[in-house]
Amino acid sequence: MDITLVLGDITEQRVDAVVNAANSSLLGGGGVDGAIHRRGGPEVLEDCRRLRASQYGGGLPTGQAVATTAGRLPARWVIHTVGPVYSRRADRSELLASCYRESLRTADDLGAETVAFPAVSAGIYGWPVDDAARIAVTTVRATPARVREARFVLFTADVYAAFQQALAESAPA
């Protein structure tokens, strides 16, 4: 799988699936989640409401992933995943890694070949960006998947630089 980096807006990516750093309610929020819901339109929210009414009545658990339509986004699907809130007292790295593994598994189930990822948990959830980038890149690199391209779409230059560093450090020898 090719891993690429883009400095830009995830809602503008022409890919098979866009990963949403969702909150557990699946009903929209701030940051990436709000942007995806705004750009995707009411179709995304309707699919999320259907999921809440069926198997996710209590919300989507942290580290899991589920797909909906992409609505008006230039993608076919949105893969929603709930990242962990960063804690200095508890190591939640495995939950963050699970977001990427489960998103790739969901992408495989959908037949998606190209997937755009945000920096899950590196915004309002407070995960230190260097560590979030390391976990994201090493997990995606180590996860077997049929996905052809995993594209990290990063909104700011500092987050892009952290992912560049993580990608360089994780490159096979």
C-alpha positions as a printed Julia matrix, in Angstrom:
173×3 Matrix{Float64}:
   0.0    0.0    0.0
   1.26   3.47  -0.87
   1.13   6.0    1.96
   0.9    9.61   0.82
   0.58  12.94   2.6
  -1.46  15.96   1.53
  -1.66  19.37   3.13
  -5.28  20.32   2.62
  -8.96  19.76   3.28
 -10.13  16.16   3.65
 -13.61  17.07   2.38
 -12.13  17.85  -1.06
 -10.4   14.5   -1.58
 -11.5   12.4   -4.55
 -11.07   8.95  -3.0
 -13.2    5.89  -2.49
 -13.52   6.49   1.27
 -12.91   9.39   3.61
 -12.28   8.57   7.27
 -14.13  10.77   9.72
 -12.69  11.44  13.17
 -16.2   11.14  14.59
 -17.6   11.51  18.05
 -19.4    8.49  19.44
 -22.87   9.94  18.78
 -22.22   9.78  15.0
 -24.41  12.89  14.7
 -21.75  15.45  13.81
 -19.59  17.72  15.9
 -16.65  20.05  15.46
 -13.38  19.8   13.56
 -13.14  17.1   10.88
 -16.45  15.6   11.99
 -18.35  18.86  11.53
 -16.66  19.57   8.19
 -17.54  16.12   6.82
 -21.15  16.4    7.95
 -21.5   19.92   6.5
 -19.97  19.03   3.13
 -21.55  15.58   2.93
 -24.99  17.0    3.59
 -28.12  15.44   5.07
 -27.5   12.04   3.47
 -24.54  11.39   5.81
 -26.56  12.41   8.87
 -29.5   10.24   7.79
 -27.24   7.17   7.47
 -25.74   7.94  10.88
 -29.22   8.22  12.4
 -30.09   4.82  10.93
 -26.98   3.33  12.54
 -27.91   4.89  15.89
 -31.43   3.47  15.6
 -30.09  -0.03  14.91
 -26.82  -1.52  16.12
 -25.23   1.63  17.64
 -27.98   2.88  19.95
 -25.39   3.74  22.6
 -23.02   5.29  20.07
 -19.98   3.97  18.23
 -17.36   2.67  20.68
 -13.87   4.18  20.69
 -11.5    2.4   18.3
 -14.23   0.94  16.1
 -15.28   1.99  12.58
 -18.48   1.96  10.55
 -19.31   3.19   7.03
 -22.04   5.4    5.62
 -22.7    7.07   2.31
 -20.51  10.07   1.52
 -23.48  12.14   0.43
 -22.21  15.2   -1.41
 -18.52  14.57  -0.74
 -16.37  13.62  -3.76
 -15.98  10.11  -2.27
 -18.19   7.01  -2.23
 -18.2    6.37   1.51
 -17.41   7.92   4.87
 -15.79   5.6    7.39
 -16.55   6.94  10.86
 -14.12   6.08  13.67
 -14.02   7.38  17.23
 -10.56   8.24  18.47
  -9.6    8.2   22.14
  -9.18  11.36  24.18
  -5.51  11.69  25.16
  -4.62  10.96  28.78
  -1.27  11.32  30.54
  -2.42   8.78  33.17
  -3.68   6.0   30.89
  -2.01   4.63  27.75
  -4.7    4.68  25.09
  -2.32   4.1   22.17
  -3.92   0.75  21.31
  -7.32   2.42  20.94
  -5.84   5.0   18.57
  -4.11   2.28  16.53
  -7.42   0.38  16.43
  -9.07   3.37  14.71
  -6.7    2.97  11.76
  -6.85  -0.85  11.66
 -10.66  -0.91  11.85
 -10.95   1.83   9.22
  -8.75  -0.21   6.85
 -10.77  -3.36   7.6
 -13.98  -1.45   6.83
 -12.42  -0.07   3.63
 -11.55  -3.63   2.57
 -15.11  -4.76   3.32
 -16.38  -1.96   1.05
 -13.88  -2.7   -1.73
 -12.3    0.75  -1.37
  -8.9    1.14  -3.01
  -8.16   4.72  -1.93
  -8.72   6.03   1.59
  -8.15   9.53   3.02
  -7.36   9.7    6.74
  -7.29  12.72   9.06
  -4.98  12.88  12.08
  -7.38  11.06  14.41
  -7.37  12.38  18.01
  -4.69  15.02  17.24
  -7.13  17.95  17.39
  -9.65  18.63  20.13
  -8.96  15.21  21.7
  -5.51  16.52  22.63
  -3.22  13.73  21.41
   0.36  15.06  21.0
   0.77  15.39  17.25
   4.18  13.68  16.96
   2.9   10.62  18.81
  -0.42  10.61  16.9
   1.51  10.72  13.62
   3.84   7.88  14.68
   0.92   5.66  15.73
  -1.05   6.46  12.56
   1.76   5.82  10.1
   3.2    2.71  11.77
  -0.27   1.17  12.19
  -1.31   1.8    8.59
   2.05   0.52   7.31
   1.74  -2.68   9.41
  -1.92  -3.45   8.69
  -2.55  -5.92   5.86
  -5.19  -4.47   3.54
  -6.23  -4.49  -0.09
  -6.31  -0.68  -0.04
  -3.96   0.63  -2.71
  -3.41   4.15  -1.3
  -3.71   5.44   2.26
  -3.66   9.22   2.05
  -3.18  11.29   5.2
  -4.86  14.65   4.64
  -3.51  17.14   7.14
  -5.0   20.55   7.71
  -2.0   22.48   9.11
   1.69  22.69   8.27
   2.82  21.54  11.72
   0.7   18.38  11.57
   1.9   17.74   8.01
   5.52  18.07   9.2
   4.92  15.6   12.04
   3.47  13.06   9.58
   6.4   13.62   7.19
   8.79  12.83  10.03
   6.82   9.74  11.08
   6.69   8.49   7.51
  10.45   8.95   7.07
  11.18   7.18  10.37
   8.92   4.22   9.57
  10.23   3.63   6.04
  11.39   0.05   5.43
  15.16  -0.3    5.38
